[in-house]
Amino acid sequence: MRTSLVLAVSAALVAGTALGTAPAAQAVETAGSPGIRFVDIAGEGGTVLKANVIAPAGAAPGARLPLIVLPTSWAMPQIEYLVPARKLADAGYVVVSYNSRGFWQSGGEIETAGPKDVADASKVIDWALANTAADPDRVGMGGVSYGAGISLLAAAHDPRVKAVAALSGWADLIESIYSGRTQHLQAAALLGGAGALTGRPGPELKEVLGDFLSSNLAKEEDMIAWGRKRSPVTHLDRINANGAAIMLGNAWGDTIFPPNQYASFYEKLTGPKRLEFRPGDHATAELTGLFGLPNDTWANAQRWFDRYLKGADNGIDREQPVQLKSRSTGGYEGYPDWKSVHANQREFDLGGTQRVWANVDSGANGGVTLLTNALDQFLRTPPVVSVPLLPRAFAGVWQSERYDAPQRVRGTVKVHTTVASTKESGTLVAYLYDVGPLGVGKLVTNAPYTFHGKTPGQPFGVDLELFSTAYDVPAGHRLALVVDTVDPLYIEHNPTGAQLTFSSPAADPSYVSVPLRKE
C-alpha cells in the first residue's frame, strides 16, 4: 500500500514537471533564439542522446570558449537546464545539456550511472570539442541529482574534466538509500516509479530494484556491489589523481541523497573543493534557479566555473570552503573544513532501561519524501509530535536537561546505545526533537538502523549517525531522543511480536553526542 502511494505521487510529480516545462522548450525552439541548437549526439555504442547546445552570442570567430556539460536529472527531459544554461552562455561558456540514456527521447536503457553513462559523458565532450568552439583545456561538468552523480563519475574517468558542480547528488549510493542497512522505501519507490514513467529501465535495474524493495537478503551483497560501482567514492583515487575542482551542494533534509555521505566524501577530496549545505529536500535548493529566479546554489556554481575554467579572481577560492545555511536563521556560516563543524560536542545520557514493542508506529516519523523538508525549507515547519503523549509501549524516550542558552546544532548527531531483541532481525528509527515548554517536539534529525543475525536476548552495541543538520534549539528548550520501530520512509524488518530493549550498562553507557557551534 505504501509503495503504491509513493508511486502514485511520483507519477504526479513527474507528469507535472513535464507538462510545466514542455511549452517553454517549444517556445525557445520556435522563436529561433540565437545560439540554441537541438542536436543528436552519438553516445557509447552509437546510442542517440538528445541534447541542446547553447553558445554565447557574438563570440569572436575562431575563439575557443570554456565548455560546460550538463547531464539531465533522473526522469527529467533535455530542456531541464535551458535557463541556467542560457545564463552560463551569456557569461561566455559553450553549454551542452543532454538527456541521459534511457530517458525520454534518448536511446538505450536506464543504466543508473553505470559504465555506459560514464562513457556517454566522454562522448558528449568529444562531440562538443569537434562541433563547437569549446576549448579542450577548459571542460567542466555539472548538474542536479542524477546529473551530479554522472558528473562526479566522469571526473574520475575523463581527465579532461577540470571543474565539477555536483548539486543534490550522491557520492555513496549505498549510504544514500541503504544507510543503516535499511531500505529507504519512499526514495527507492520514487526513483523506480519515475524511471518507469519517463524512461526504459534496463533488466539489471529492474532486478536490483525488485530485490531491494522485496528485502531479498540473499542478494544483498550483489546489490551492494552494484551500488558501489556507481558511487564516486569508490573511484576517489582517480578523482584525486585527475585533480578536478569539485563543488558539492546539497540540502539538509535530502531524503533521497542525505547529506552525510557528501560530507564524508568532501573530506577525502584532495584537490580544490567546496561544500555547501542548505535547508530543503532533494533538489529543492536548486529549483528556483531552473526558472531563472535568484538562487545562491546556481550563482556559486557559476562562480566556481569562472574561477577554475576561466581563471577569474572572484575570491571563491579564498572563502571558507564549507558553507552552511541554518534551518533556523537562514544565515550562512563558513568553516575551514567539515571536522571543524563538529569541534564542540555535548552529550546527554540515555540512562535506564526501556522496552518497546515493534511493528506499531508511535507517531514519531520523518515525514514524506520531497514534501516535508521542502515545507521546512520555505515555511520552517518540521514534523512535530507531543513528546509527553508518545505511547511508551512503542517508543523509547530520553530527554536532556532544559538549556539556559540556545544550542546551535551543527553537523552529525551520534547515538550510542545497547539493544537486545527478542528476534534475530529488527529495525529501529532514532529521532532527535527540539522540545518546547509545552512538550511539543520539532524534528531536528533522524536515521534508521536495521540488524540481522543477532542472538535473541543477547545485548549488542549500536552506533548510529543521524542525518547531518544545522538547527538552533532556543533557550528554555530541551532535546529529546525518541526511538521507535516504524516509519513510512523506510522498510522495517521487525517480526511480529518482537520487542526491543534499550539499556545503558555501567561499563558502556548509552548517550547522544550533539555537535554544537562554537560562539
WODA-V362838 format. One record per residue. N is the residue number from 1. PSI is psi in whole degrees, -180 to 180 (none if undefined). OMEGA is omega in whole degrees, -180 to 180 (999 if undefined). Layout:
n:N psi:PSI omega:OMEGA
n:N psi:PSI omega:OMEGA
This chain:
n:1 psi:-47 omega:-179
n:2 psi:-39 omega:179
n:3 psi:-42 omega:179
n:4 psi:-40 omega:179
n:5 psi:-45 omega:-180
n:6 psi:-41 omega:179
n:7 psi:-38 omega:178
n:8 psi:-42 omega:178
n:9 psi:-42 omega:-179
n:10 psi:-37 omega:179
n:11 psi:-43 omega:180
n:12 psi:-41 omega:-180
n:13 psi:-47 omega:-178
n:14 psi:-43 omega:-180
n:15 psi:-41 omega:179
n:16 psi:-41 omega:179
n:17 psi:-45 omega:-178
n:18 psi:-46 omega:-179
n:19 psi:-32 omega:-178
n:20 psi:-27 omega:-175
n:21 psi:-19 omega:-177
n:22 psi:-42 omega:179
n:23 psi:-35 omega:180
n:24 psi:-40 omega:-180
n:25 psi:-41 omega:-180
n:26 psi:-40 omega:-179
n:27 psi:-42 omega:-180
n:28 psi:-45 omega:-176
n:29 psi:-41 omega:-178
n:30 psi:-40 omega:-178
n:31 psi:-16 omega:180
n:32 psi:42 omega:-178
n:33 psi:134 omega:-178
n:34 psi:139 omega:175
n:35 psi:2 omega:180
n:36 psi:124 omega:178
n:37 psi:141 omega:172
n:38 psi:124 omega:-171
n:39 psi:164 omega:171
n:40 psi:133 omega:178
n:41 psi:133 omega:178
n:42 psi:114 omega:178
n:43 psi:-163 omega:-180
n:44 psi:132 omega:180
n:45 psi:14 omega:-180
n:46 psi:3 omega:179
n:47 psi:131 omega:-178
n:48 psi:126 omega:175
n:49 psi:123 omega:177
n:50 psi:131 omega:-172
n:51 psi:165 omega:170
n:52 psi:148 omega:-178
n:53 psi:127 omega:177
n:54 psi:122 omega:-177
n:55 psi:156 omega:179
n:56 psi:144 omega:174
n:57 psi:138 omega:174
n:58 psi:23 omega:177
n:59 psi:143 omega:-179
n:60 psi:138 omega:178
n:61 psi:133 omega:178
n:62 psi:-6 omega:-179
n:63 psi:139 omega:175
n:64 psi:130 omega:-173
n:65 psi:150 omega:176
n:66 psi:146 omega:-176
n:67 psi:138 omega:171
n:68 psi:127 omega:179
n:69 psi:130 omega:-176
n:70 psi:99 omega:172
n:71 psi:143 omega:-177
n:72 psi:162 omega:174
n:73 psi:165 omega:177
n:74 psi:125 omega:174
n:75 psi:3 omega:-179
n:76 psi:146 omega:180
n:77 psi:172 omega:-173
n:78 psi:-13 omega:-180
n:79 psi:2 omega:-173
n:80 psi:-45 omega:-171
n:81 psi:17 omega:-173
n:82 psi:-42 omega:-176
n:83 psi:-54 omega:177
n:84 psi:-31 omega:178
n:85 psi:-39 omega:178
n:86 psi:-40 omega:178
n:87 psi:-41 omega:178
n:88 psi:-40 omega:178
n:89 psi:-41 omega:178
n:90 psi:-25 omega:178
n:91 psi:3 omega:174
n:92 psi:16 omega:180
n:93 psi:148 omega:162
n:94 psi:126 omega:-177
n:95 psi:126 omega:176
n:96 psi:117 omega:176
n:97 psi:137 omega:-179
n:98 psi:151 omega:177
n:99 psi:122 omega:-179
n:100 psi:148 omega:-176
n:101 psi:144 omega:178
n:102 psi:-11 omega:-178
n:103 psi:143 omega:174
n:104 psi:-127 omega:-173
n:105 psi:-7 omega:174
n:106 psi:151 omega:-178
n:107 psi:-177 omega:177
n:108 psi:-172 omega:179
n:109 psi:158 omega:-179
n:110 psi:122 omega:-178
n:111 psi:-8 omega:180
n:112 psi:58 omega:178
n:113 psi:36 omega:177
n:114 psi:-174 omega:-177
n:115 psi:-36 omega:180
n:116 psi:-36 omega:177
n:117 psi:-41 omega:179
n:118 psi:-42 omega:178
n:119 psi:-35 omega:177
n:120 psi:-42 omega:-179
n:121 psi:-43 omega:178
n:122 psi:-36 omega:177
n:123 psi:-38 omega:178
n:124 psi:-41 omega:176
n:125 psi:-45 omega:178
n:126 psi:-49 omega:-178
n:127 psi:-45 omega:-178
n:128 psi:-40 omega:-180
n:129 psi:-30 omega:-179
n:130 psi:-22 omega:-170
n:131 psi:0 omega:177
n:132 psi:-178 omega:179
n:133 psi:22 omega:-176
n:134 psi:142 omega:180
n:135 psi:121 omega:-177
n:136 psi:-18 omega:-180
n:137 psi:1 omega:-178
n:138 psi:73 omega:-177
n:139 psi:128 omega:176
n:140 psi:159 omega:175
n:141 psi:155 omega:178
n:142 psi:180 omega:178
n:143 psi:176 omega:-179
n:144 psi:135 omega:172
n:145 psi:-111 omega:-179
n:146 psi:-40 omega:178
n:147 psi:-32 omega:177
n:148 psi:-46 omega:-180
n:149 psi:-44 omega:179
n:150 psi:-38 omega:180
n:151 psi:-43 omega:178
n:152 psi:-41 omega:178
n:153 psi:-39 omega:178
n:154 psi:-36 omega:178
n:155 psi:-25 omega:177
n:156 psi:-31 omega:-171
n:157 psi:-13 omega:-178
n:158 psi:103 omega:-176
n:159 psi:-7 omega:176
n:160 psi:-21 omega:-179
n:161 psi:113 omega:-175
n:162 psi:-20 omega:-178
n:163 psi:144 omega:-179
n:164 psi:137 omega:169
n:165 psi:101 omega:-175
n:166 psi:106 omega:-171
n:167 psi:126 omega:179
n:168 psi:42 omega:-179
n:169 psi:-163 omega:179
n:170 psi:148 omega:169
n:171 psi:-30 omega:180
n:172 psi:106 omega:-176
n:173 psi:-35 omega:-180
n:174 psi:-46 omega:179
n:175 psi:-15 omega:179
n:176 psi:-54 omega:-174
n:177 psi:7 omega:178
n:178 psi:31 omega:-179
n:179 psi:148 omega:-177
n:180 psi:23 omega:-179
n:181 psi:33 omega:-177
n:182 psi:128 omega:178
n:183 psi:128 omega:175
n:184 psi:94 omega:-168
n:185 psi:-56 omega:-174
n:186 psi:-39 omega:179
n:187 psi:-49 omega:-178
n:188 psi:-41 omega:180
n:189 psi:-37 omega:178
n:190 psi:-46 omega:179
n:191 psi:-45 omega:-180
n:192 psi:-44 omega:-180
n:193 psi:-43 omega:179
n:194 psi:-38 omega:178
n:195 psi:-41 omega:180
n:196 psi:-32 omega:-179
n:197 psi:-33 omega:-171
n:198 psi:0 omega:-177
n:199 psi:-162 omega:-175
n:200 psi:89 omega:179
n:201 psi:135 omega:177
n:202 psi:165 omega:-178
n:203 psi:-34 omega:180
n:204 psi:-45 omega:179
n:205 psi:-43 omega:-180
n:206 psi:-43 omega:-179
n:207 psi:-46 omega:-178
n:208 psi:-45 omega:-179
n:209 psi:-39 omega:178
n:210 psi:-45 omega:177
n:211 psi:-38 omega:-178
n:212 psi:-51 omega:-176
n:213 psi:-23 omega:179
n:214 psi:4 omega:178
n:215 psi:47 omega:-180
n:216 psi:91 omega:-176
n:217 psi:-24 omega:178
n:218 psi:-23 omega:180
n:219 psi:11 omega:-175
n:220 psi:-47 omega:-179
n:221 psi:-37 omega:177
n:222 psi:-42 omega:179
n:223 psi:-41 omega:180
n:224 psi:-42 omega:179
n:225 psi:-40 omega:177
n:226 psi:-45 omega:-180
n:227 psi:-37 omega:-180
n:228 psi:-41 omega:-179
n:229 psi:-27 omega:-177
n:230 psi:14 omega:-178
n:231 psi:122 omega:178
n:232 psi:-32 omega:-179
n:233 psi:-28 omega:177
n:234 psi:-29 omega:-177
n:235 psi:26 omega:-175
n:236 psi:-43 omega:-178
n:237 psi:-37 omega:180
n:238 psi:-38 omega:177
n:239 psi:-46 omega:180
n:240 psi:-39 omega:180
n:241 psi:-38 omega:180
n:242 psi:-27 omega:170
n:243 psi:19 omega:178
n:244 psi:146 omega:175
n:245 psi:120 omega:-171
n:246 psi:121 omega:171
n:247 psi:127 omega:179
n:248 psi:132 omega:176
n:249 psi:140 omega:-179
n:250 psi:172 omega:179
n:251 psi:147 omega:180
n:252 psi:-38 omega:-174
n:253 psi:24 omega:-179
n:254 psi:112 omega:-177
n:255 psi:-1 omega:174
n:256 psi:-49 omega:177
n:257 psi:83 omega:-176
n:258 psi:156 omega:-170
n:259 psi:-24 omega:-175
n:260 psi:-45 omega:-175
n:261 psi:-30 omega:176
n:262 psi:-42 omega:-179
n:263 psi:-42 omega:179
n:264 psi:-42 omega:178
n:265 psi:-43 omega:180
n:266 psi:-43 omega:-178
n:267 psi:-24 omega:-177
n:268 psi:-10 omega:178
n:269 psi:142 omega:-178
n:270 psi:-13 omega:179
n:271 psi:-171 omega:175
n:272 psi:133 omega:-175
n:273 psi:158 omega:180
n:274 psi:142 omega:-179
n:275 psi:126 omega:179
n:276 psi:129 omega:174
n:277 psi:136 omega:-179
n:278 psi:166 omega:174
n:279 psi:156 omega:175
n:280 psi:-173 omega:177
n:281 psi:-164 omega:-173
n:282 psi:117 omega:175
n:283 psi:4 omega:-180
n:284 psi:-24 omega:179
n:285 psi:-27 omega:-178
n:286 psi:-8 omega:-167
n:287 psi:-48 omega:-175
n:288 psi:-30 omega:179
n:289 psi:-26 omega:177
n:290 psi:-18 omega:180
n:291 psi:10 omega:176
n:292 psi:7 omega:179
n:293 psi:159 omega:179
n:294 psi:134 omega:-175
n:295 psi:119 omega:-177
n:296 psi:-38 omega:-177
n:297 psi:-51 omega:-179
n:298 psi:-36 omega:178
n:299 psi:-43 omega:179
n:300 psi:-32 omega:175
n:301 psi:-43 omega:178
n:302 psi:-40 omega:176
n:303 psi:-38 omega:179
n:304 psi:-47 omega:178
n:305 psi:-41 omega:179
n:306 psi:-41 omega:-177
n:307 psi:-44 omega:-170
n:308 psi:-6 omega:172
n:309 psi:-30 omega:180
n:310 psi:-18 omega:-175
n:311 psi:20 omega:-178
n:312 psi:137 omega:178
n:313 psi:73 omega:-176
n:314 psi:2 omega:174
n:315 psi:-4 omega:-176
n:316 psi:-29 omega:179
n:317 psi:-11 omega:178
n:318 psi:-6 omega:176
n:319 psi:161 omega:172
n:320 psi:126 omega:-171
n:321 psi:-18 omega:176
n:322 psi:115 omega:-178
n:323 psi:120 omega:-178
n:324 psi:137 omega:174
n:325 psi:121 omega:-176
n:326 psi:144 omega:173
n:327 psi:-21 omega:-174
n:328 psi:-42 omega:-174
n:329 psi:-24 omega:-178
n:330 psi:1 omega:-180
n:331 psi:157 omega:178
n:332 psi:146 omega:175
n:333 psi:139 omega:-180
n:334 psi:143 omega:179
n:335 psi:150 omega:-180
n:336 psi:-24 omega:179
n:337 psi:172 omega:-178
n:338 psi:-34 omega:180
n:339 psi:-34 omega:-179
n:340 psi:-25 omega:178
n:341 psi:-32 omega:-176
n:342 psi:14 omega:-170
n:343 psi:-28 omega:-176
n:344 psi:112 omega:-177
n:345 psi:141 omega:175
n:346 psi:132 omega:-176
n:347 psi:152 omega:163
n:348 psi:148 omega:-170
n:349 psi:147 omega:170
n:350 psi:69 omega:-173
n:351 psi:168 omega:177
n:352 psi:-173 omega:179
n:353 psi:130 omega:178
n:354 psi:137 omega:-180
n:355 psi:133 omega:-180
n:356 psi:147 omega:172
n:357 psi:142 omega:179
n:358 psi:175 omega:172
n:359 psi:3 omega:179
n:360 psi:129 omega:179
n:361 psi:120 omega:-178
n:362 psi:-15 omega:-173
n:363 psi:-20 omega:173
n:364 psi:129 omega:177
n:365 psi:167 omega:-176
n:366 psi:4 omega:177
n:367 psi:-152 omega:-176
n:368 psi:134 omega:179
n:369 psi:135 omega:179
n:370 psi:-38 omega:-173
n:371 psi:-53 omega:-169
n:372 psi:-50 omega:-176
n:373 psi:-20 omega:171
n:374 psi:-40 omega:176
n:375 psi:-39 omega:177
n:376 psi:-37 omega:179
n:377 psi:-48 omega:-173
n:378 psi:-30 omega:-175
n:379 psi:-5 omega:-177
n:380 psi:54 omega:-179
n:381 psi:78 omega:177
n:382 psi:165 omega:175
n:383 psi:145 omega:-178
n:384 psi:153 omega:172
n:385 psi:159 omega:169
n:386 psi:105 omega:-175
n:387 psi:-42 omega:179
n:388 psi:-25 omega:-176
n:389 psi:-2 omega:177
n:390 psi:131 omega:-177
n:391 psi:115 omega:-175
n:392 psi:-14 omega:176
n:393 psi:-23 omega:-175
n:394 psi:2 omega:-179
n:395 psi:132 omega:170
n:396 psi:138 omega:-176
n:397 psi:128 omega:175
n:398 psi:140 omega:-178
n:399 psi:147 omega:174
n:400 psi:177 omega:170
n:401 psi:166 omega:176
n:402 psi:131 omega:-175
n:403 psi:134 omega:179
n:404 psi:-26 omega:-178
n:405 psi:158 omega:177
n:406 psi:143 omega:177
n:407 psi:110 omega:-175
n:408 psi:92 omega:-178
n:409 psi:126 omega:-179
n:410 psi:119 omega:174
n:411 psi:-140 omega:-169
n:412 psi:115 omega:175
n:413 psi:137 omega:-179
n:414 psi:139 omega:179
n:415 psi:131 omega:173
n:416 psi:127 omega:179
n:417 psi:173 omega:177
n:418 psi:131 omega:-175
n:419 psi:144 omega:168
n:420 psi:140 omega:-178
n:421 psi:150 omega:175
n:422 psi:-8 omega:179
n:423 psi:164 omega:-177
n:424 psi:-18 omega:179
n:425 psi:158 omega:177
n:426 psi:167 omega:178
n:427 psi:138 omega:171
n:428 psi:153 omega:177
n:429 psi:126 omega:-179
n:430 psi:138 omega:180
n:431 psi:137 omega:172
n:432 psi:126 omega:-178
n:433 psi:147 omega:168
n:434 psi:113 omega:-172
n:435 psi:122 omega:179
n:436 psi:-180 omega:-176
n:437 psi:-27 omega:-179
n:438 psi:5 omega:178
n:439 psi:3 omega:178
n:440 psi:125 omega:-179
n:441 psi:128 omega:174
n:442 psi:132 omega:-175
n:443 psi:126 omega:176
n:444 psi:-47 omega:180
n:445 psi:170 omega:-180
n:446 psi:173 omega:172
n:447 psi:151 omega:179
n:448 psi:164 omega:177
n:449 psi:128 omega:179
n:450 psi:143 omega:178
n:451 psi:152 omega:176
n:452 psi:154 omega:173
n:453 psi:22 omega:178
n:454 psi:150 omega:177
n:455 psi:120 omega:180
n:456 psi:133 omega:179
n:457 psi:-8 omega:-178
n:458 psi:118 omega:-179
n:459 psi:147 omega:176
n:460 psi:152 omega:-178
n:461 psi:146 omega:177
n:462 psi:126 omega:172
n:463 psi:121 omega:-173
n:464 psi:128 omega:173
n:465 psi:123 omega:175
n:466 psi:163 omega:-177
n:467 psi:134 omega:-175
n:468 psi:150 omega:-177
n:469 psi:173 omega:172
n:470 psi:108 omega:-172
n:471 psi:136 omega:-180
n:472 psi:120 omega:176
n:473 psi:120 omega:-176
n:474 psi:156 omega:173
n:475 psi:143 omega:-179
n:476 psi:-9 omega:177
n:477 psi:173 omega:175
n:478 psi:167 omega:174
n:479 psi:147 omega:177
n:480 psi:135 omega:171
n:481 psi:126 omega:177
n:482 psi:135 omega:178
n:483 psi:124 omega:171
n:484 psi:-164 omega:-169
n:485 psi:0 omega:-177
n:486 psi:133 omega:175
n:487 psi:128 omega:-179
n:488 psi:-16 omega:178
n:489 psi:-24 omega:-168
n:490 psi:157 omega:170
n:491 psi:128 omega:-180
n:492 psi:154 omega:-173
n:493 psi:41 omega:-178
n:494 psi:115 omega:177
n:495 psi:156 omega:180
n:496 psi:132 omega:178
n:497 psi:5 omega:-178
n:498 psi:148 omega:173
n:499 psi:142 omega:175
n:500 psi:135 omega:178
n:501 psi:126 omega:179
n:502 psi:129 omega:-177
n:503 psi:173 omega:-180
n:504 psi:82 omega:-178
n:505 psi:148 omega:-179
n:506 psi:-34 omega:-179
n:507 psi:-15 omega:-178
n:508 psi:73 omega:-174
n:509 psi:148 omega:177
n:510 psi:147 omega:-176
n:511 psi:166 omega:168
n:512 psi:128 omega:177
n:513 psi:118 omega:-174
n:514 psi:121 omega:178
n:515 psi:129 omega:-176
n:516 psi:145 omega:178
n:517 psi:135 omega:174
n:518 psi:134 omega:-180
n:519 psi:none omega:999
